[in-house]
Amino acid sequence: ETDTLTHKGGLDASIASAFNTEMVLVLSLWDGYAVNMLWLDSDFPTDGPASPAAPGDTRGACPITSGVPATVEAQSPNAQVIFFQRQTWWYWYYL
């Protein structure tokens, strides 16, 4: 996996000053039909054995058979997310 963060300058002290200004929070909720959400917490890509030596291969403990959107949707057909603002903090709940 390509380390684009370092290539683009990484995180430095200037990010701290960014948090002192107004920001917009953007959230995206989706099922990940193309990759079954494996990029988030599993071994990905799945085209070969995961290698701890390869950066990004092992991303979590979930098996590569997990996260199939049709299964997740069938098990939680009424799942919903509620966003609300309280003072300056945003909270979200996955019900």
Buried (B, 14 or more C-beta within 10 A) or exposed (E): EEEEEEEEEEEEEEEEEEEEEEEEEEEEEEEBEEEBBBBEEBBBBBEEEBEEEEEEBBBEEBEEEBBBBEEBEEEEEEEEEEEEEEEEEEEEEEE
